[in-house]
Amino acid sequence: MEFSVNKTKFSEALSLVTAVVPERASRPVLQNLLLIGNEDSTITLAATDLEIGLKMNLEVTDLKSPTSVLLPASRLNALVKGTYADDIHMTIEDNKAEMKTSYGRFQVPGMDVLDYPTIPDFAAEGVFLVHGDDFVEAVQKTLFATAKGDTRYALSGIYVNVADGSAEFVASDTHRLSLVKKKVKNPDAAAADAILLTKGMNTLARLASGSDMVEMAITAKELLARTPNATVFIRRVEGMFPRYQDVIPEKRDTQFTVDRDELLRSLHSIGLISSDESKAVLFTTGENSLKLSASSENGEGDLTLDAEVSGGPVEIKFNYVFLVDALKNIAEDKVTVQFKDADNPVRIDAGDFVYVLMPMNR
């Protein structure tokens, strides 16, 4: 097989596909990518770690004698990224790839494709469609709230719940919960839900960025997704996601509203003297004011912000990092924190984004 390809486009595709390849694998074959020549003057680059799989199509020129080969993913990616040439000519013969540019040539040994796992094709049933940028935003606003290194495996992924014309994306580590609701096109009236691996959702978000619509289908084993030039599968995480609806508190009139940027800057400052372990910052509401204070082995201090306050005064303590994570994903100039008292979770609403944060024990 022979073909010529633009270096920049080839490198971008290889970077996306190689991100799926595991750094260490019990099966060495998984550290390769599958390169397939197609009859329509395209090639397919594919990779899987058995939990996530990606197939990406790329236009090439002068394609001859299409065939398939396995090539070492990281090495090929580095060679292509490192070349200064604008175009690359590839020749595949006897499970070897020769890469020629105007600056020189490299030959990379490959493997036969027979032992490589099958990557599923896109499903034809139960398909729903979400705008690419909506999907990217939903992942961005939930990924940070997933559990890290938690024994409760179900909390390590993003939960997706599709019904009628909307999809809810939810993540929680038991200390906070993030929910984003997006409109979807659902011609089959599909109703499905799944907990999905964060690595796979992040990969799909990179592919979905800038796309008009991303097609998706949740099956018994995985999420299948298709963008204009790629197909992705993401294995489901085993387990039951908690009843998140029961965790979200009702909207309250007791609340404070502050400037988002001012609160974010103040949290970064007061956080410097909070405890390295607990990250605790005390919030105290007053008449038209909000005081942030911290005291630890790092020192002590307080800051006072202008605020619109309704309801009685309250003192409530948070891990300030958890609040910063939410604020970084809010575009509005003002942020309103609603609460019942110092012992119950607070709620922040920003458009289609709902954030729930548990206060810290005193």
PEFENNOR-V367195 format. One record per backbone hydrogen bond with DSSP energy under -0.5 kcal/mol. CO is the residue of the C=O (numbers start at 1). NH is the residue of the N-H. If there is no record, write none. Layout:
co	nh
CO	NH
CO	NH
This chain:
co	nh
1	92
2	64
3	90
4	61
5	88
6	10
7	11
8	12
9	13
10	14
11	15
12	16
13	17
14	18
15	19
17	20
17	21
18	21
26	28
27	30
28	31
29	32
31	73
33	35
33	71
34	36
34	46
35	69
36	44
38	41
41	60
42	38
43	58
44	36
45	56
46	34
47	54
51	235
52	49
52	50
53	233
54	47
55	231
56	45
58	43
61	4
64	2
67	37
69	35
70	111
71	33
72	76
73	77
74	78
75	79
76	80
77	81
78	82
79	83
80	83
86	7
88	5
88	90
89	100
90	3
91	93
91	98
93	96
95	110
96	93
97	99
97	108
98	91
98	100
99	106
100	89
101	104
104	101
106	99
108	97
109	72
111	70
112	115
113	116
118	120
126	218
127	188
128	216
129	185
130	214
131	135
132	136
133	137
134	138
135	139
136	140
137	141
139	142
139	143
140	144
142	145
143	146
147	149
151	153
152	155
153	156
154	157
155	147
156	198
157	159
158	196
159	170
160	194
161	168
162	192
163	166
165	184
166	163
167	182
168	161
169	180
170	159
171	178
172	147
175	358
176	173
176	174
177	356
178	171
179	354
180	169
182	167
184	186
185	129
186	189
192	162
194	160
194	196
195	237
196	158
197	201
198	202
199	203
200	204
201	205
202	206
203	207
204	208
205	209
208	211
211	132
211	133
212	132
214	130
215	226
216	128
217	219
217	224
221	236
222	219
222	224
223	234
224	217
225	232
226	215
227	230
229	57
230	227
231	55
232	225
233	53
234	223
235	197
242	244
243	246
244	247
244	248
247	249
253	255
254	339
255	310
256	337
257	308
258	335
259	263
260	264
261	265
262	266
263	267
264	268
265	269
266	270
267	271
268	272
269	272
270	273
271	274
275	279
279	320
281	318
282	293
283	316
284	291
286	288
286	289
288	307
289	286
290	305
291	284
292	303
293	282
294	301
296	299
299	296
301	294
303	292
305	290
307	309
308	257
310	255
314	285
316	283
317	360
318	281
318	320
319	322
319	323
320	324
321	325
322	326
323	327
324	328
326	329
327	330
333	260
335	258
336	338
336	349
337	256
338	347
341	344
346	357
347	338
348	355
350	353
352	181
353	350
354	179
355	348
356	177
357	346
